[in-house]
Amino acid sequence: MALTQQQRDEKRRAKAERLQEEDLRLKVRRGTKQALLELMEWAGLEENGEAMTLLIHRAHELGPERAVHFLTPPRHEIEISDSVAQKLDRFRISRELRAPALMLSDDLDDTGVPLVSACT
């Protein structure tokens, strides 16, 4: 006799508890999803979970020194162009040239300190 849906659910939950399975969720953007799909295609895998499980275990096999390369997010270098630097400099100079009487108490410097108290 076939199991009912409730019986199948109970059997699935009991198995998951026995194996100490935990549901991990991952939200990704299009580029990450595309990279995962390509990895799955290269390896001939059809399930996301299987691919991610294999990736985790393979990275772990590398050990702490070699795995850290794959687990360190790339850092972006911020470079300010000459034209932006000039505009920022002109803005700073114009702020310095303003008369102290025109400064309002809500004008803040880079650290959040009111400019009026910074000038005195």
C-alpha positions, 0 to 999 in steps of 0.5 A: 500500500502506498504511503500518504503524503503525511506519512512521507513527510514524517519519514523524510523529517525523521531521516533528516533528524537522524542524519542531522541535516540542516537546511542552508539557504543562499540568495545569489545574484545573476552572476553567481548563479551563472558561475554555479551553472557553468561549474555544474555543466563542466562537472556534469551535475544537475542539482545545485545542492550537490554542486555546492556540497562538493565545492565546500568539501573540495575547498576544505580538502585544500587545507587552511592555507590554500583554501583561504585564497578561494574564501577571500573576497576580492577587494576593489581599489578606489582610484580618484581621477584627477578631475574629481580630485580637483573638484573636491579640492575646489570644494574644500577651498571654497568651504575654507574661504567662507566667512565663519559667520556664514557657517551653520551649527549643522555644518559638519566636517569629515568626522562629524564634528560641527565646523564652528567648534572645529574653527574655535 
